[in-house]
Amino acid sequence: MAATTHTVTNQVPPLVGYDVFAADRVLAEAVERHLEPGIHVEAREELETLGRSAGSAQAQTWGTQANENPPRARTYDRYGHRLDEVEFHPAWHRLLGHAVSAGLTDAWGRPGGHVRRAAGFLVWTQVEAGHGCPLSMTHAAVPALRTDPALAAEWEPLLTSHVYEEGLRPAREKAGVLFGMGMTEKQGGTDVRSNTTRAEPLDGAGEYLLTGHKWFCSAPMSDGFLVLAQAPGGLSCFLVPRVLPDGVRNVFAIQRLKDKLGNRSNASAEVEFDGTWARLVGEEGRGVRTIIEMVAATRLDCVVGSAALMRQAVAQAVHHSAYRSAFGGLLIEKPLMRNVLADLAVESEAATTLALRLAAAYDADTEAERAFLRIAVPTAKYWVTKRCTAVVGEALECLGGNGYVEESGMPRLLREAPLNSIWEGSGNVQALDVLRALRREPQALDAFLREVGEARGADHRLDAAIKDLLTELADLDGVEARARRLVERMALVLQGSLLLRWAPPEVADVFCASRLGGDWGAAFGTLPHSLDLAAVVERARAHV
């Protein structure tokens, strides 16, 4: 029946059919900045192809379907035999397959690999963030396995493969595999040294049987897992394959899947080990040291993933405001809305710029850059992931009531936003890790201050912030109670330095005036009105 009561007007067209990478000027500039010219041409072509896929109606449909049809645990078959499988909607497999084929698990062995992968991860997870978990775990497992050359030779080619094969089979029968992680237990959570899972050595060199549980096991459908367990020599790292070389399934009992706030498309499980075969990775008693590089890599992905959520939320808010009219004009032209959008855009740009700088440090792999990463990764993980929820919430409000409706996609972004602040160590853990580095690794602080000092003299507000930071760093007595405040200031000074060097003057000016100069309120949209906010908003707009 034809509608007779009204016609539909002043509705915003969907943000679809565009290149997610090319439309993100901040990301495109960062990729060009951090890659050698010879690599950049190829990388840009790859990222633009991925960006067009990410912006397509097909990919957006996959993202919606994957979230509306969450995974299901299939514990038993019809006869009562244990299966311990996880069943996903076909859209999940399409998303994951596209990501793997785009090289989002392949960073460690190709030139500029970390920058290219981080940029691709930032682009593709804007479609749907949940499947980023197995991508991140698979990518991050490589440095841990490299502590054992034999294991690395066996598994690394499969982990970095561009071929995705679903289903549980022996790894040697597959062209590519995925990895998960099992660290935390009921009684300890982040305090992994309190783990009770036991590892009993077998006669074969490096072979053990595990007995215990994991309270959060990431990506339980994966082909292998890195887990922590108590061996005779102390807490150690082990590789647990889902299927043994002879084709028999390893003991890996899925008790249930977590019913999470967000991240609905991804499976996180409670699992039990009962005589589960495992291989030792690294040395007995050095499990945390063995797995720490995996943790650092996944923490960087938390930063990149939060930057992706912020970027998508801001792109949606600016797009909506560019088409929606109210009170006699477009929202984007209203001074107060422009202030809100500019504030959000600057936060998003600072996050993306920092994330890509960290990825570039991984590619450089020098002693100085490794020292910088030691303190910059937990600092960025603390701050960027915390800002994500605030940014997404404010961006949702820019769409008004339409943003609160599931069809807009904004509620899914908001539910996802807190995750990266919790995963791989919550805020307090990151702040304490920074303090640990400050006390034990002076070269890390030196590298951090050198990086910040690259922009010294470019803006008086940054110079003043650096001076205040140095005063705080000079007195570490009783610092734990003020650790969050200290790490927040470190993050802001680092972001300010990066933006002064690489962002347009109007963006750096907004950041320094508000985040460093104190000319800012307690909510977004409280920037000084005298700044060039229109240029900042236009830079953030994704043109279709």
Disulfide bonds with the S-S distance in Angstrom:
none
